[in-house]
Amino acid sequence: MVPPTAKVKIQGLYGLPKTRLPVTPAVLNAVAAFFRRHQGRVLALTGAGVSVPSGIPDYRGISGTYRVHGSYRPVLHHELVSQHTSRQRYWARSFFGIRPAFKADPNPIHYSFAKLEEMGYLAGLITQNVDGLHSKAGSSSVLELHGTLKSVRCLNCGHMESRDVFQERLEKLNPAWSEFHDAMANSKENPARRPDGDVDLPPNLRYKDFNYPACEHCHVGHFMPTVVFFGGNVANAIREQSYKMVDAADALFVCGTSLATFSAYRLVRHAREQGKEVLIANYGETRGDKDATLKLEAPAEELLPPVVESLVLDAR
């Protein structure tokens, strides 16, 4: 665990193309050939770019939080664990952001991955996203590398409850904030939202006025979402499972991620160390470009659906 005084470096931005070129038939054919070549033994690794078309913003994309708001700083793991003011900040901002995040629907990229699994092309899928949209789209063999927003866990006793139930408790403890939330919803105003459900707090509300509940099970512990925060670590069991999924696959398909987090990038390195083919499809540079067998400069929404349509035609 990172000590309270530690400084955590947030991995920086990678370059974007100066011009956006169309996805050509040759590019689509290369991806389709990749899936045919490794049918049933492809492991997918996805990131925030996959969920952007669902209205969930990313951190490092074209309109990503770090790119547009250079001064933005997320709540760090050790802060949430140890600091009352940080918990107030996180839960106050999440209070407004979580409902829209839960209302998001899968987009054609999510459905394309589900179709690839249904057709027997994928051996599994590892996602860095915490929105649950891959499962909602129908994918069943999904490992959520960084956890899920749909539950919270007590830091003292480990008791878990759904984020929906926790939200109801937050609303009861903060009636003025609930009233403002309802008024904002009725006026169709939407604050800027982050990939983890965090939002920019309206200027007339203060973090220090926000209340959050203690655990009803042990009565002393505080909750945190079941996600990996910056400065936190992927659980050992999850890390080991991710390595086993790479070991069992013949090839790795990386989509919609710059691989800035080491927990994802190390899976690319692990695959390459085993001599496996790695195809990276992302609009913009990634941390793993030098490790890729093939890197395609393409947005996922323009690439994957037509590739799946081509593979569907093969089956007819």
Disulfide bonds with the S-S distance in Angstrom:
none
